[in-house]
Amino acid sequence: MSTEIRRSNRPNRVTPFGQLESSPHHGGFMGNRGDLHAADGSIARLFKLKAWICCTLEERNGYRVTFDTPGRYTPLFFWDEAVAMAAGHRPCAQCRFADYTRFKVAFNRAKGYPDDQKVPVSRIDAELDADRLDDQTQQRRYVAEACDLPSGAFVTLADNPHLPHLLWEGEAYPWSHGGYTAPVSISPRTKIIMLTPRILIETMKAGYRPSVRLPAAKAE
């Protein structure tokens, strides 16, 4: 089996539903949930750690990504940061320190804390862990109105519950591993299913704007 085939067959592309799938498309961010490997090198679990992080794709200090190695963390890939947050990941405090700092300020505001309050990252991870999954296996979802959600939130629409959409500046962009297609307009009062964990929705409302990879010049 060639390297290219093996790469495309790895189930390490993350969907806005938080699931791991195979795809030949390249992500814009990397992350991890701990070591997901079984003894034979296959993916055996959805997560191992409460710290689900979203990292850059850049190497740091000679560090290289290692694949298919039991005992090491399992590299995961996201089309953009909005997908990572829908799946329940936060910015990495090491390789994305500036973004993590912005995230913590917005998190504090969402919780009603002073901007500079020192909240341990373990506490943030514990809250995310409690908010993103039901029974530790299924993504926790909520009914909401479109007008109540910020740009960067992921949702599904009633007429197609299996297709995730990114809300951005009043429009809904259908997602796939290869990116977004043309947006659809939705009424502000449309009832939708929210995929992004509630605490991350509140963090976005408090000022954290995730990085997105939209067509043309829509994204910042």
Buried (B, 14 or more C-beta within 10 A) or exposed (E): EEEEEEEEEBBBBBBBBBEBEEBEEEBBBBBBBBBBBEEEEEBBEBBBBBBBBBBBEEEEEEEEEEEBEBEBBBBBBBBBBBBBBBBBBBBBBEBBEEBBEBBBBBBBBBBEBEEEEEEEEEEBBEBBBEBBBEEEEEBBBEEBEBEEBBBBBBBBBEEEEEBBBBBBEEBBBBBEBEBBEEBEEBEEEBEBBBBBBBBBBBBBBBBBBBBBBBEEEBBE
